[in-house]
Every structure is written in structure tokens, then in C-alpha cells.
Amino acid sequence: MAPEFNPDSVGKYVAKKSEFFSSKGNDVFNTPRTFKTQAIMSVFDKNNDGKISKEEFKAVSKAEYQQISEQIDTYLKSNPQLSDVYKPDNETKEISMIKYDDMQSMLDDGYISADEIENKPKQSTLKGKNLPEVRDLKSSTQMTEDEMKAELKSYGIETDESKPKILREMLDSARRERALYDENSDKIDGHIGTYYQELDTKVCSILASIDNLTDEQVRSMYTQNENGDYVITFPMDKGTGRTVTVTQAEIDNKAVTIIENGEPREITGLTQGDADVTMLQIAFFKRFGASMQSIPVWAYKTQNVFVSPDQTQYGDNQHVEDITDFSDIPLQTTFNILSADELLSKGIQVKAEVKAGENPLKVKVPRFQLSDGRQAWIENNCLTLSDGTKIEGGHALAFRGYDKETKEIILTSNEFHNLSEIRVPQELMRFFEMTDQKSKDKPDGNFE
């Protein structure tokens, strides 16, 4: 059946896209667009995240797009008033119907933005600069305005913006681009480099487990066969003969199709950046399925995938505050914030108690005083400090080290990439759990 453009689909797309951004607590990039741009996006952007991934682009053929674009053009000629409906920044600007081949050439960084469709470059381009790999940048939530502007300037981005939220969005966007284009990010080299994770992919426990793997550990997991495919043996499968094969095409496409309940399921939107990370992530889904994206999996189970049977297995430690010295914690350890119910089981109340007659929106959650004068509280599944530091709940963070002088645990930052680190005061550890090879809590260690 020939594809057909439906004008009603544009309004539905705009509404769903706004809903998507609102659900993420982020409307910074939910920019008004021309009707023509929204129409083109509605054809491709099926997950309503405001951009077109490689998989979404491939789902529409050149012939189909040609037919639909002609229909959009015809519709706009008969409805000229629509040219002003979604005009950007109150400017009237004619946007030509972009060609399919031109769109395909924009996918070199993994996606097509609405800006590109409107013939505007993406906010910044670090491609070709071959910036060195870096993993110890300061978390944007722990940076001052001047520090954020200085780093943005180093990427060629000058701004007069002063709102911390928008500056953080700009900086995190630039860092994600850096992860995509820094040196050696586009090839399998047996080294875990930098990456960024899409917000809604729910793969953080995999990433946290592999974030600090040594080159020797990574290289021991895979070989390359005569077809150029990569054959992966996870450490937990050592000695069983069980392997997983990942093709170069799957790595390039950042997508994999697995069989789930007897039916094929395509998993898209995988981690961008380091190719080794993408390879291991695809192998993980082929070996263990994608249930972790819909059903939470204990972090220690993911951790044990990367531990051979002859090694000490990880368990779950929900009493991290009992540790007095974090110096000997293995770098592969994963930390995350306890849920409100788990905290309550330890006698820590983080839910606001609403009394009769009170407006729930005006009731503040309990606050906790730190020894350095700062306050901390948990709200909307996020641990927040009074200086602006934020640590996302429901997000696995890899252990990077311990600062004895400041008594801070250093973790991968919660900006959904591994270019930066966040420092957490040790006295906040009562709000955390961790994977632990010394834990007394040793549930079934089998992932499946």
C-alpha cells in the first residue's frame, strides 16, 4: 500500500513530543518548529524524542519519502496559512523540502536533528578535532557558571547564558558530542572509551559494570573470526563454550534484533560513542535478552556477568554506611541510590508527610544536615544537595575511587555519560547501596 501523508499526524506528533520532553523534566530543546519540519519529523521520529535515529531513518525508504514529501508540499500549497504555524523564534523563514540523500548524509553522528532539517547546523561540531579521551571532568551539577562557560568556550561555544539549568544542558550536549568524536571512539580496540547513554534505554547497570574494565579484561572477552565478526565470551560463561557473535553492521547501526517470546524484537537507541562499549552491549542483549529494559534487574546480577565462576561473586550491600575505608573497593563496583521504601526499612524517612488540609505541592520533603553545612534531600527519585549537586536515583554509577582527604566517594557522574565524575560525601552513603564481593547478602548470582 502506497504511503500517504495525514495532516492530523503532525498535531499528534507535536503533542507526543511535548509529552516526551515533559516526562524527562526537560523542555529546553522542545523548540517551536515550522509546520513543514514537524511534518517531516512526524514521518520518521517514531519515539517522539525530537530527532531521527539511524534505525528510524532506515524504516522509511527513499521512494516512500519521495512520495510523502510531495504530498506535504502539495498540502502546504493549498494551505499557505500553515507556513506561520510553527515558525522558529517568530521569524518567517521558508524551509525547503529536504532531500532523502541529504538527510542520509547527516547521520554520521548517529542522528538527524530538526535544526539540520531547517538547514541550520547543530549547536556545535567537534568532529575532526580528534580531542583526547577524558573521563575525569567535573560533574556539571558541581560546576560554577564560570567553569561551565570556560569548558564550553574550549569547544568553540560562546554564550551569554546565565541560567544554570540551560548551561548544564549545553555542556552535557557538548560532552555527548565529544564522546562521539574523541580519539579512537569509532573502532574496536580492546579499550573502554567514552560514551553517552540515551536517557530512556535503561542500560546503566551494563555500562557501570564495564566502565572500569581493564584493556586486558576487555580483550580476553572477544576474538574476531574470518568474516570480520566479533565472537564474545562473557566471563560468567568461561569454560562452558557458550559464545555470542556480533557483526560490524550491528555495531555501526547501534541496533540489534533478538528473538523474544518467539518473536523478533529490534533494540535501538543503543549507547553512542565507544565501539567496544556498543559491541559488549549488543552481545549482552543477545545473550541475556532485553527484560532489564522493562523489569529492573539487581545491579549485582549484571556485575556477575563479568565475573568468572572461579572468582568471588558479587552480592547486594544496602548498608554502605558501615564501610569505614573505601580505599580497597574494586573499580568494577556499582553504586546506586536506595529506593524510598528501602530507606524507610532502615529508619530513614524521605517521603513528605501530608497532614489533613495541607497542600501537597507546598509540603517539603525531609532535609538532612551535612557536617560541612550543606543540606541534602531526596525528591522525585533524585538526591539533591543545597549547593545544586544532583545525583539521579534509579541510575547505576560506576565506582572511580575514594578521596581520603575529603572523605568523598568518586563515581561516574549522573549525566548519562562517562566523561565526568561526581564526588559524594561519605556521610551520604547511608542513602546508597552497592555491589559487594564481601556482602553477607548473597542471593542467587545467576543472571537468568
HELIX and SHEET records of a PDB file:
HELIX    1   1 ASP A    8  SER A   23  1                                  16    
HELIX    2   2 PHE A   35  PHE A   44  1                                  10    
HELIX    3   3 LYS A   54  LYS A   58  1                                   5    
HELIX    4   4 LYS A   62  SER A   78  1                                  17    
HELIX    5   5 PRO A   80  ASP A   84  5                                   5    
HELIX    6   6 PRO A   88  ASN A   90  5                                   3    
HELIX    7   7 TYR A  100  SER A  105  1                                   6    
HELIX    8   8 MET A  106  ASP A  109  5                                   4    
HELIX    9   9 ALA A  114  ILE A  117  1                                   4    
HELIX   10  10 SER A  140  GLN A  142  5                                   3    
HELIX   11  11 GLU A  145  SER A  154  1                                  10    
HELIX   12  12 PRO A  164  TYR A  181  1                                  18    
HELIX   13  13 CYS A  204  ILE A  210  1                                   7    
HELIX   14  14 ASP A  215  ARG A  219  1                                   5    
HELIX   15  15 PRO A  235  ASP A  237  5                                   3    
HELIX   16  16 GLN A  248  ASN A  253  1                                   6    
HELIX   17  17 ALA A  275  PHE A  288  1                                  14    
HELIX   18  18 SER A  291  GLN A  293  5                                   3    
HELIX   19  19 ALA A  299  VAL A  305  1                                   7    
HELIX   20  20 VAL A  320  ASP A  322  5                                   3    
HELIX   21  21 ALA A  340  SER A  345  1                                   6    
HELIX   22  22 PRO A  360  LYS A  362  5                                   3    
HELIX   23  23 GLN A  426  PHE A  431  5                                   6    
SHEET    1   A 2 LYS A  51  SER A  53  0                                        
SHEET    2   A 2 TYR A 111  SER A 113 -1                                        
SHEET    1   B 7 LEU A 137  LYS A 138  0                                        
SHEET    2   B 7 SER A 420  PRO A 425  1                                        
SHEET    3   B 7 GLU A 408  THR A 412 -1                                        
SHEET    4   B 7 LEU A 397  ASP A 403 -1                                        
SHEET    5   B 7 THR A 334  ILE A 337 -1                                        
SHEET    6   B 7 PHE A 432  ASP A 436 -1                                        
SHEET    7   B 7 GLY A 315  ASN A 317 -1                                        
SHEET    1   C 2 TYR A 195  TYR A 196  0                                        
SHEET    2   C 2 GLN A 272  GLY A 273 -1                                        
SHEET    1   D 3 TYR A 222  GLN A 224  0                                        
SHEET    2   D 3 TYR A 230  ILE A 232 -1                                        
SHEET    3   D 3 VAL A 244  VAL A 246 -1                                        
SHEET    1   E 2 VAL A 256  GLU A 260  0                                        
SHEET    2   E 2 GLU A 263  ILE A 267 -1                                        
SHEET    1   F 4 PHE A 368  GLN A 369  0                                        
SHEET    2   F 4 GLN A 375  GLU A 379 -1                                        
SHEET    3   F 4 CYS A 382  LEU A 385 -1                                        
SHEET    4   F 4 LYS A 390  GLU A 392 -1                                        
END                                                                             
